[in-house]
Amino acid sequence: MKNNSLTFLTLSFVTAFLFSITSGVRAQNISLDSAQIVIEDEGSVDAITLVTDIQIDEFRELFDDYMKKYQDVNMNMGGLFGKHRIARAEEARIESVSTDLINFYARFIEKGADTELSIYANFNEDLPITGSQYPEEYQKLYALLSNFAEVSIPEFYNQQIASTRDEIEDLSRDINNLKEKMERNKKRIKDLEKENLDLETEISNFEKELEEKKGLLSDRKQMKTEIDANIRRAVTKNRK
């Protein structure tokens, strides 16, 4: 029923991978085990359970992609019951589990910061796939979820790494562009400061010239007043 060596191998691989890519981030929670779970209106069922801290919507999408890509199965992801989200593929042919048609279910539950995925299956309502009744198929369910953990979770974090690298490159490019703009602004500031100094000199020269012109204007007004007086005196004398 439960293969402890497979469990250890799977978790060792996944944990080692996640530790290697998440240094400096909170520890990744990964657990994979067989378990009995309670399904509303169905009671207790034998399931295989995987717990991770990937957010529930991302985890559902990750599992849906895995089932399409590696199991050639389209899951109906529409089931939503409170915090319980159940995806299903009824009368599905999942060769890695059984050559017969099976009803395959995947339940997603939020548990604090973690997400729990439980998969279970049956041939019909009266023939559930359990460790005691169908140990071979049950072990294959375990192997399916184990393979999902080994393949898709590292893929998920690889995508996150690639996305973060792209963001880092974008931010680095933005920073460099801003630094270059700052340098151009600094050069413009220096050029403007030099221009301002030249303008200050020119203004000072103009102010000196202005004072000189004001003095000249005053002198010419005085001269004009004196000339007017002289002309009046001369005209008056001649009339006498």
C-alpha positions in Angstrom: 0.0 0.0 0.0 2.4 2.7 1.2 5.9 2.7 -0.1 8.1 4.4 2.6 11.2 4.4 0.5 9.4 6.1 -2.4 8.0 8.7 0.1 11.5 9.4 1.4 13.0 9.6 -2.1 10.3 11.9 -3.4 10.3 14.3 -0.4 14.1 14.3 -0.3 14.3 15.4 -3.9 11.6 18.0 -3.7 12.8 19.4 -0.4 16.4 19.6 -1.6 15.3 21.4 -4.8 13.1 23.9 -2.9 15.7 24.6 -0.3 18.2 25.3 -3.1 16.0 27.9 -4.7 14.4 29.5 -1.7 17.4 30.5 0.5 16.4 33.6 2.3 12.7 32.8 1.9 10.6 31.0 4.5 11.0 27.3 4.5 8.9 25.4 2.0 6.4 23.0 3.5 6.1 19.7 1.5 4.5 16.5 2.7 3.2 13.5 0.7 1.3 10.7 2.3 -1.6 8.3 2.1 -4.6 9.4 4.2 -8.2 9.0 4.9 -10.2 12.2 4.2 -13.9 13.1 4.7 -15.8 14.3 1.6 -19.1 16.0 2.2 -22.0 13.7 1.1 -19.6 10.8 0.5 -18.0 10.1 3.8 -14.5 8.8 4.4 -12.3 7.9 1.4 -8.8 6.6 0.9 -6.7 9.4 -0.6 -3.2 10.5 -1.4 -2.4 13.9 0.1 0.2 16.5 -0.9 0.7 19.6 1.2 2.7 22.6 -0.1 2.7 26.4 0.5 1.9 27.2 -3.1 -1.3 29.4 -3.1 -4.4 27.4 -3.9 -5.3 28.9 -7.2 -1.8 28.5 -8.5 -1.7 25.0 -7.2 -5.0 24.1 -8.9 -3.7 25.5 -12.2 -0.4 23.6 -11.8 -2.1 20.3 -11.2 -4.6 20.9 -14.1 -1.6 21.6 -16.4 0.2 18.5 -15.2 -2.9 16.3 -15.8 -3.3 17.6 -19.3 0.4 17.4 -20.2 1.5 14.2 -18.5 -1.7 12.2 -18.1 -3.7 13.4 -21.1 -6.7 14.1 -18.9 -8.8 17.3 -18.8 -9.9 18.0 -15.3 -13.2 19.8 -14.6 -11.9 22.5 -12.2 -15.3 24.1 -11.5 -16.2 22.5 -8.2 -16.2 25.0 -5.3 -17.5 24.2 -1.8 -16.5 26.9 0.6 -12.8 26.4 1.2 -13.0 23.0 -0.5 -12.4 23.0 -4.3 -12.9 19.7 -6.0 -11.7 19.0 -9.5 -12.9 15.9 -11.3 -12.4 13.7 -14.3 -15.2 11.2 -14.5 -15.1 8.1 -16.6 -11.5 9.0 -17.5 -8.8 6.8 -18.8 -5.7 7.4 -16.8 -3.3 4.7 -18.1 -0.8 5.3 -15.3 -3.4 4.3 -12.8 -5.7 1.7 -14.5 -6.6 0.4 -18.0 -10.2 0.7 -17.0 -12.2 3.9 -16.8 -12.1 5.5 -13.4 -13.7 8.5 -11.7 -10.8 10.6 -10.5 -11.0 13.5 -8.0 -8.7 16.2 -6.7 -9.7 18.2 -3.6 -7.9 21.4 -2.8 -8.1 22.9 0.7 -6.5 26.0 2.2 -4.8 25.2 5.5 -3.4 28.4 6.9 -0.6 29.5 4.6 -0.5 26.0 3.0 -2.6 24.2 0.4 -3.5 20.6 0.7 -4.2 18.5 -2.4 -5.9 15.1 -2.0 -6.5 12.8 -4.9 -8.8 9.8 -4.8 -10.6 7.6 -7.3 -13.2 4.9 -7.9 -14.4 2.6 -10.6 -17.9 3.5 -9.5 -19.6 4.6 -6.3 -19.5 1.0 -5.0 -15.9 0.3 -6.0 -13.6 2.9 -4.5 -9.9 2.6 -5.1 -8.5 1.9 -1.6 -5.2 0.5 -0.3 -7.0 -2.7 0.9 -9.3 -3.4 -2.0 -7.2 -2.2 -4.9 -3.6 -1.9 -3.6 -2.0 -1.8 -7.1 -4.2 1.0 -8.4 -3.9 2.8 -5.0 -0.1 2.7 -5.2 -0.3 4.0 -8.7 -2.4 7.0 -7.5 0.4 7.6 -5.0 3.0 7.3 -7.8 1.0 9.8 -9.9 1.0 12.4 -7.1 4.6 11.7 -6.3 5.5 12.3 -10.0 3.5 15.5 -10.0 5.5 16.7 -6.9 8.8 15.8 -8.6 8.0 17.3 -12.0 5.5 20.2 -11.5 6.6 21.8 -8.3 10.2 22.3 -9.5 8.8 23.6 -12.8 6.6 26.1 -10.8 9.6 27.4 -8.9 11.8 27.5 -12.1 9.1 29.7 -13.6 9.1 31.9 -10.5 12.9 32.1 -10.7 12.8 33.0 -14.4 10.0 35.6 -13.7 12.0 37.1 -10.9 15.1 37.2 -13.0 13.2 39.1 -15.7 11.9 41.5 -13.1 15.5 42.0 -11.8 16.7 42.7 -15.4 13.8 45.1 -15.9 14.5 46.9 -12.7 18.3 47.0 -13.4 17.6 48.4 -16.8 15.3 51.0 -15.3 17.8 52.0 -12.7 20.6 52.3 -15.3 18.3 54.5 -17.5 17.5 56.7 -14.5 21.2 57.0 -13.6 22.0 57.9 -17.2 19.2 60.6 -17.1 20.6 61.9 -13.8 24.1 62.2 -15.4 22.6 64.0 -18.3 20.7 66.3 -15.9 23.9 66.9 -13.9 25.7 67.9 -17.1 22.8 70.2 -18.0 23.0 71.7 -14.5 26.7 72.4 -14.9 26.1 73.9 -18.3 23.2 76.0 -16.9 25.3 77.1 -13.9 28.1 78.2 -16.3 25.4 80.0 -18.4 24.1 81.6 -15.3 27.5 82.9 -14.3 27.9 84.3 -17.8 24.5 85.9 -17.5 25.4 87.4 -14.1 28.5 89.0 -15.7 26.4 90.3 -18.6 23.7 91.6 -16.2 26.5 93.4 -14.1 27.9 95.0 -17.2 24.4 96.1 -18.3 23.7 97.5 -14.8 26.9 99.5 -15.0 26.0 100.7 -18.5 22.5 101.5 -17.2 23.9 103.7 -14.4 26.2 105.4 -16.9 23.2 106.0 -19.2 21.2 107.4 -16.3 24.0 109.8 -15.5 24.3 110.7 -19.2 20.5 111.3 -19.3 20.7 113.6 -16.2 23.6 115.5 -17.7 21.8 116.0 -21.0 18.7 117.1 -19.3 20.7 119.7 -17.3 22.4 120.7 -20.6 19.0 121.1 -22.3 17.7 123.2 -19.4 20.8 125.5 -19.6 20.5 125.8 -23.4 16.8 126.6 -23.1 17.6 129.4 -20.6 20.4 130.8 -22.8 18.2 130.8 -25.8 15.4 132.7 -23.9 17.9 135.3 -22.6 19.4 135.8 -26.0 16.0 136.2 -27.7 14.8 138.6 -25.0 17.9 140.8 -25.3 17.6 141.1 -29.0 14.0 142.2 -28.8 14.9 145.1 -26.6 
